[in-house]
Amino acid sequence: MSVIKPRFFPYGTKIHGTKLTQDCPTETMPEPSKVYISVSQHIGAPAIPVVNIGDKVKKGTLIAEASGAISANVYSSVSGTVSDICDIVNGLNQKQKHIVIENDFSGEQEFLPPLSDFEPQTLVDRIRLAGIVGLGGAGFPTAAKLTPKTQLDTLIINGAECEPYLTCDYRLMMERTQEIYKGIKYVARALKVSRIIIGIELNKPLAIKAFSEFSDLSVVALKKQYPMGSEKHLIYVCTGRKVPTGKMPFDVGCCVQNIKTVLAAFNAIENNAPLTEAYITVSGHGVKNPKNLKVALGTPFSELIEFCGGRTENANKIVAGGPMMGKALVNLNQYVRKTDSGLLCLNKTETSLDAPSNCINCGLCARKCPMRLMPMYIESFALAGNFKEAERYGAMNCVECGLCAYNCPARRALVQSISMAKAKIKEMKNGK
């Protein structure tokens, strides 16, 4: 099918971040001697451990069970023995329960039962059983997205990967094209839709060419502009539909899925494999050998960096995720989760540690905001503790893309302030 031009997207910024690993094939990292698997790897309720200390498990053994509709199963990523179930304060300063497994390196593996049919409900149930969540970063349980309250007509596959540095999705599009295509078709069947669109940024011409070979897919060649991968903006440029404030993609007949998510769906349906691994880009000029990796869930971040040659002498910041939406780590007590897609080691030329100064009222944050908000006012009200006004100015509509902070000459921590305001607003609405 021919490549389609996207609709005009007037907001956002062209970011000149380099893709250091674009030509680096995906490498499979050897399993670590010990994995630390969080039971909170998704939006919603944490999974409930179903194993005990001392239990023997295989790769693919269920170790934590979903505790509701908005939750997800968690499986062991290695074969071995459960050595601990404990709370760990991770590198993001969050306390989370982890299941610690000592790897016996036997390679024993457990699979899901084969499917008897490929009816839509069967496919949804398999994706739920496999513990698949949105692997683009949000972590929303995929089965819940595949059972909307209204009938949809369009499936959109997010192949933008607009964050600087990150290239693991691009490499998968090049290396696992057929499997991704089959995964897309399974997800479309589960949704009962026939219209399929895949959006890929223009800086990935080989990926655009690869997917334009499929006659039942429409490829939209996206302008290289951040945050083109944002769900609401992707829907608009691909279909012309606008998701209203407070509404979701299914309200306009669309479902958006990430490249890695549909690949995981393929593995669960055709290979009977639950989700036990992640694809992640380790990059930045603060690491000696940037790579794209396939790794076992629960692998320590420190071992990823070591596998990539270690940090350079001038590395001064470590970020989980991309440089725009990722979170700076306070330490390396962080372990690979389903939603991880990047680990960046940045040096002094790639990041600023300057202290923020007072807002100079330049308005750049508002002019660049893709959601047409006024971040400077939301931040001001948030810091003053006036969360009702922060909400009135649209705090809950912020997608936390980071463009406001990126463009701020005063180096204001706008995203952190708005994120804090959103959390406080949610607490107020929940009566806390």
Secondary structure as UniProt FT lines:
FT   STRAND          3..4
FT   TURN            20..23
FT   STRAND          26..28
FT   STRAND          34..38
FT   STRAND          48..49
FT   TURN            53..54
FT   STRAND          56..57
FT   STRAND          62..65
FT   STRAND          74..75
FT   STRAND          80..89
FT   TURN            91..92
FT   STRAND          95..103
FT   HELIX           120..129
FT   TURN            130..131
FT   TURN            135..138
FT   HELIX           142..145
FT   STRAND          154..159
FT   HELIX           168..175
FT   HELIX           177..191
FT   STRAND          195..201
FT   TURN            202..203
FT   HELIX           205..211
FT   TURN            212..213
FT   TURN            215..216
FT   STRAND          218..222
FT   TURN            227..229
FT   HELIX           231..239
FT   TURN            245..246
FT   HELIX           249..252
FT   STRAND          254..258
FT   HELIX           259..270
FT   STRAND          277..283
FT   TURN            285..286
FT   STRAND          291..296
FT   TURN            297..298
FT   HELIX           301..307
FT   TURN            308..309
FT   TURN            313..314
FT   STRAND          315..320
FT   TURN            323..325
FT   STRAND          327..328
FT   TURN            338..339
FT   STRAND          342..347
FT   TURN            348..350
FT   HELIX           364..368
FT   TURN            370..371
FT   HELIX           375..383
FT   TURN            384..385
FT   HELIX           387..392
FT   TURN            393..394
FT   HELIX           395..397
FT   HELIX           403..407
FT   TURN            409..410
FT   HELIX           414..429
FT   TURN            430..431
//
